[in-house]
Amino acid sequence: MTSSNFPLKVDYCGVCSLPPEYCEHGPLFDKCKEWMEENLPDEYARLILNKTQEELEAMSLNNSKKKQTRGGKAMKNITKKQEVQKQVVVGRSMRARKKYVTLVRGLKTCDMNLKKCSKAFGQKFACGSSVTGDDEITVQGDVVDDMMDFIVEELGIDDDLVVDGGDIKD
């Protein structure tokens, strides 16, 4: 039986947030090895370099297969934002007979807060305004031209990014 000094000091991987002994079972073993070699060279030497070449090849083959992943704290950091084309489309849609609503789509791509923008639209145009979709604001009334000017002047979005969508079918 070995004696341990308490409290124990445990190092964690900066990539997968697991202890280094378990990195080989995680989804990002290659990145973990690079991080460990740079930040924990003693652990890297003990865990990686002491394994035989066949074991290392077997681990790399296992990592090339698609593994089942679970959610959790470690996996939240891995998600990447996809690069989305910035464009705000302003159009109108028929509500009833001769009534129209103005639809504004794409404000989220310009990093705008949709709720604040909706409130600003309602105050500016003295009408109802609401967030109706993931990246869509509906404003009561046909205010497409004024809306485009307002978005450029008040919200500070570049004039080239604001596009007139014309009549939008739902």
GIQUI-V729430 format. One record per run of one state. SS is the DSSP state (H for helix, E for strand, C for the rest). FROM is the first residue (numbers start at 1). LEN is the number of residues. If there is no record, write none. Layout:
ss=SS from=FROM len=LEN
ss=SS from=FROM len=LEN
//
This chain:
ss=C from=1 len=11
ss=E from=12 len=1
ss=C from=13 len=6
ss=E from=19 len=1
ss=H from=20 len=6
ss=C from=26 len=3
ss=H from=29 len=11
ss=C from=40 len=1
ss=H from=41 len=9
ss=C from=50 len=3
ss=H from=53 len=12
ss=C from=65 len=8
ss=H from=73 len=4
ss=C from=77 len=11
ss=E from=88 len=9
ss=C from=97 len=2
ss=E from=99 len=7
ss=C from=106 len=1
ss=H from=107 len=4
ss=C from=111 len=3
ss=H from=114 len=12
ss=C from=126 len=3
ss=E from=129 len=5
ss=C from=134 len=2
ss=E from=136 len=5
ss=C from=141 len=3
ss=H from=144 len=10
ss=C from=154 len=5
ss=H from=159 len=3
ss=E from=162 len=6
ss=C from=168 len=3
//
